[in-house]
Amino acid sequence: MKQPDKFARPPLWLAAAAVAAGWGAVYTIGRWILFFALFPVHEDVRIWYVAAEAGVRFGWSSIYDLDTLRSLSSSFPAGEQHFGSSVNYVNPPLLAWLFAPLTAFPEPAAYGLWTLVSLGALVWAWHIVAPYKGLAKITLLLLALAMWPVLLSFYFGQPTIVMLGLVATAWWLCATDRPLAGGAALALATALKPHLVILVPLALLVSERYRPVIGWIAGCALLGIASLIALGSPGLVSWWQALKYLESDPAHAYYTLAYLFGFGPLTYVVWAVEGAVALVIARWRRSELEMVFAAGVLGSVAVAFHLHQADYSMLILAGWLVLRTAPPLWHRLWLLVGLVTMQTVTLGPPTLELMWDAGWLAILAVSSFFGSASAPAARRAAGSAVRAGI
């Protein structure tokens, strides 16, 4: 039998996709380097940096105190000193703890190091999750780098890409029969931005995967206890006030369903329906760990009440996971449409992206329902072929 030529030319469509994605990635990397050269002290990064500095110098109960944060930022350029009602450190303490070692460096150096950490998290997630092999797999990484939400994650120093890496690690640990450790990794992601992964542990629960849920609960409990001890009563009160100030600014809900319907009964009903659909998908496809995690991630983004453009980067992980299950061509074409909507979400209103998210949930639900009678072993075999690059 003739052996396949490993040096054979790739299909024209794949070569064209790789070239286009490659140029997109070059643009993204070049744009970040230009931004860094022009604005090495960025608003979001200096929030994490100053909060960590406050914790190191004055105790962790001070990381939400506006006066302390304003004082520590006084040496920054004039446009980067502002702390106020909607510009404050509001994340759980874990992000400030992660930034604490970086305060040994000037803020621009800390910014650069944090970006390298985020890039490493993206590459790690791609390595363990993305399907295919060779040029097809490389193209998926280049496409991810070419996405504007990813560029914004790097530019703003948001922890979204680190979260993506942690959720990917949680999936990988569960897939390799280390569910308790997988739950712990998911707990770390939850402690960075809870609203972006809130449905993932619920998806695991309805799929009857109890050990990762136990690991998640234990991890969250330990992080919660550590936070309570570190913050104390003064820190908890300051955190609560910071959260109230933040959510009083409607800009933080601009990229959610509230943009379309406002904060009213219709929005809450749609959020409830989308969340329920995500969990139903996880239940119907419970034999496929990839689909359980993908449904949880997609559902979390769909029902988020606080969302920015960079947060849509999490959908890249959901896409990789779904591709591992060998979806039909029409499903893959819908994912291709999603590449366009994710690019346009940074240019104007999020209407198209919100519609695409809902459409993807509907596609997953319909395909899961009508495919529920097919043999799980057959679906796993198809997925194995995809992962092997067949």
NUDRENNU-601494 format. One record per residue (C-alpha): x, y, z. Coordinates in steps of 0.2 Angstrom, whole numbers, padded with zeros to 4 digits, always signed. Example, Ala and Ser with C-alpha at 12.3 -4.5 7.8 and 13.67 -1.06 7.14 Angstrom:
% NUDRENNU-601494
+0062-0022+0039+0068-0005+0036
//
This chain:
% NUDRENNU-601494
+0000+0000+0000+0006+0017-0005+0011+0027+0010+0005+0045+0011+0017+0059+0007+0020+0069+0022+0027+0083+0011+0012+0084+0000+0005+0101-0003-0010+0106+0007-0027+0109-0001-0028+0126-0009-0042+0131+0004-0031+0127+0018-0016+0135+0012-0026+0151+0008-0033+0151+0026-0016+0149+0033-0009+0163+0024-0024+0175+0028-0023+0169+0046-0004+0172+0047-0006+0190+0040-0019+0193+0053-0008+0187+0067+0006+0197+0061-0005+0212+0061-0011+0209+0078+0006+0206+0085+0013+0222+0076-0002+0232+0082+0001+0227+0100+0020+0231+0099+0015+0248+0092+0002+0251+0106+0015+0246+0119+0028+0258+0112+0016+0272+0112+0006+0268+0128+0017+0257+0140+0006+0262+0155-0012+0255+0151-0027+0259+0161-0033+0241+0165-0015+0235+0168-0011+0249+0180-0027+0244+0190-0021+0227+0193-0003+0233+0196-0009+0247+0208-0020+0235+0218-0006+0222+0219+0006+0236+0225-0007+0241+0238-0009+0224+0245+0010+0221+0246+0013+0238+0254-0002+0241+0265-0011+0224+0267-0023+0215+0256-0038+0224+0264-0033+0240+0255-0034+0234+0237-0052+0241+0234-0049+0257+0244-0050+0271+0231-0039+0284+0241-0025+0271+0242-0026+0267+0224-0026+0285+0219-0011+0288+0230-0001+0274+0222-0005+0279+0204+0000+0297+0207+0017+0294+0198+0008+0288+0182+0005+0299+0167-0009+0312+0170-0021+0302+0159-0018+0286+0169-0020+0292+0187-0039+0292+0188-0048+0280+0199-0067+0283+0202-0084+0275+0202-0082+0265+0186-0063+0264+0186-0058+0254+0201-0051+0236+0205-0066+0225+0207-0060+0208+0203-0058+0195+0216-0041+0196+0226-0033+0182+0215-0029+0193+0201-0020+0206+0213-0011+0191+0220-0005+0185+0203+0001+0203+0199+0011+0205+0216+0027+0197+0210+0026+0209+0195+0026+0224+0206+0045+0221+0208+0047+0228+0190+0041+0245+0183+0023+0245+0176+0028+0244+0158+0039+0229+0161+0025+0221+0172+0013+0224+0157+0025+0216+0145+0028+0201+0156+0009+0199+0159+0007+0199+0140+0019+0185+0138+0010+0175+0152-0006+0177+0142+0002+0172+0126+0009+0157+0134-0008+0152+0141-0016+0154+0123-0002+0143+0115-0004+0130+0129-0023+0130+0127-0021+0128+0108-0008+0114+0111-0019+0103+0122-0037+0107+0115-0036+0112+0096-0039+0097+0084-0031+0092+0068-0012+0092+0065+0001+0100+0055-0004+0116+0045-0023+0114+0049-0019+0115+0068-0006+0129+0066-0020+0139+0056-0031+0138+0071-0018+0146+0082-0015+0160+0069-0034+0163+0068-0035+0165+0086-0021+0177+0086-0029+0187+0072-0045+0189+0082-0048+0207+0088-0055+0201+0105-0039+0192+0108-0029+0208+0103-0039+0218+0115-0036+0205+0129-0018+0207+0126-0019+0226+0124-0030+0229+0140-0020+0216+0150-0037+0207+0154-0035+0190+0162-0047+0183+0149-0033+0173+0140-0026+0166+0156-0044+0161+0160-0045+0152+0143-0029+0143+0147-0036+0138+0164-0052+0131+0157-0043+0122+0144-0032+0114+0157-0047+0109+0167-0054+0100+0152-0037+0092+0148-0036+0086+0166-0053+0079+0166-0050+0071+0149-0034+0062+0156-0043+0056+0172-0038+0069+0184-0055+0076+0188-0051+0084+0205-0036+0093+0198-0047+0099+0183-0060+0106+0196-0046+0115+0205-0040+0123+0188-0058+0128+0185-0059+0136+0202-0044+0147+0198-0053+0153+0182-0069+0156+0192-0059+0167+0204-0053+0178+0190-0069+0182+0182-0083+0171+0189-0097+0177+0176-0087+0170+0161-0087+0152+0167-0101+0151+0179-0111+0138+0169-0096+0126+0166-0097+0118+0184-0116+0117+0181-0113+0109+0164-0102+0096+0173-0115+0093+0186-0129+0089+0174-0117+0078+0164-0115+0068+0180-0097+0072+0182-0096+0074+0200-0078+0073+0204-0073+0089+0195-0087+0098+0203-0081+0092+0220-0064+0099+0215-0071+0115+0209-0081+0117+0225-0065+0113+0236-0055+0125+0226-0067+0139+0227-0069+0136+0246-0051+0137+0249-0049+0153+0238-0064+0160+0247-0057+0157+0264-0040+0164+0259-0049+0180+0252-0059+0182+0268-0044+0181+0279-0034+0192+0268-0047+0206+0266-0055+0205+0283-0071+0216+0286-0064+0232+0280-0059+0224+0263-0075+0215+0261-0085+0232+0263-0073+0241+0251-0075+0227+0238-0094+0228+0240-0094+0246+0237-0083+0245+0222-0094+0232+0214-0109+0243+0217-0100+0258+0209-0095+0247+0194-0112+0241+0190-0119+0258+0191-0111+0262+0175-0121+0255+0160-0106+0254+0149-0101+0237+0157-0117+0229+0150-0116+0236+0133-0110+0220+0125-0123+0209+0133-0141+0206+0129-0145+0222+0140-0140+0232+0124-0154+0225+0114-0168+0224+0128-0162+0234+0143-0162+0227+0160-0180+0221+0161-0191+0205+0161-0187+0201+0143-0169+0201+0145-0170+0190+0161-0181+0178+0152-0169+0176+0137-0154+0174+0149-0164+0160+0158-0168+0152+0142-0150+0153+0135-0143+0146+0151-0156+0132+0152-0152+0127+0133-0133+0127+0137-0136+0115+0152-0148+0104+0141-0135+0102+0128-0122+0097+0141-0135+0084+0147-0139+0077+0130-0121+0076+0125-0114+0071+0142-0104+0057+0134-0093+0070+0126-0083+0080+0138-0078+0092+0124-0097+0097+0122-0100+0098+0140-0086+0111+0142-0091+0120+0126-0109+0122+0131-0104+0128+0148-0092+0141+0140-0104+0147+0127-0118+0148+0139-0108+0158+0152-0104+0171+0138-0122+0171+0132-0129+0175+0149-0116+0186+0156-0122+0203+0163-0105+0211+0163-0096+0209+0147-0083+0218+0136-0076+0214+0118-0061+0205+0125-0071+0193+0135-0078+0185+0118-0060+0177+0117-0067+0163+0127-0078+0158+0112-0062+0153+0104-0060+0139+0116-0078+0133+0114-0075+0133+0095-0059+0122+0097-0069+0110+0108-0083+0108+0096-0072+0105+0082-0064+0090+0091-0082+0082+0090-0081+0082+0071-0097+0093+0067-0104+0093+0050-0099+0105+0037-0114+0117+0039-0109+0118+0058-0091+0122+0054-0097+0136+0041-0107+0143+0056-0091+0144+0066-0083+0153+0051-0097+0166+0052-0093+0168+0070-0075+0174+0065-0083+0188+0056-0095+0193+0070-0081+0193+0083-0071+0205+0072-0085+0217+0070-0090+0217+0088-0075+0229+0091-0081+0241+0078-0099+0245+0084-0115+0238+0092-0114+0220+0097-0130+0215+0089-0123+0203+0076-0112+0194+0089-0127+0192+0101-0137+0185+0087-0123+0173+0082-0121+0167+0100-0140+0163+0101-0139+0155+0084-0124+0144+0089-0133+0138+0105-0149+0134+0094-0138+0124+0082-0130+0114+0096-0147+0111+0104-0155+0105+0088-0140+0094+0082-0139+0087+0100-0157+0083+0100-0158+0075+0083-0141+0066+0085-0145+0059+0102-0151+0043+0095-0134+0040+0086-0122+0029+0094-0110+0038+0106-0096+0027+0101-0098+0032+0083-0097+0050+0088-0082+0047+0098-0074+0038+0083-0077+0053+0072-0070+0064+0085-0054+0054+0086-0052+0054+0067-0053+0073+0068-0040+0075+0082-0029+0063+0072-0030+0074+0057-0039+0061+0047
//
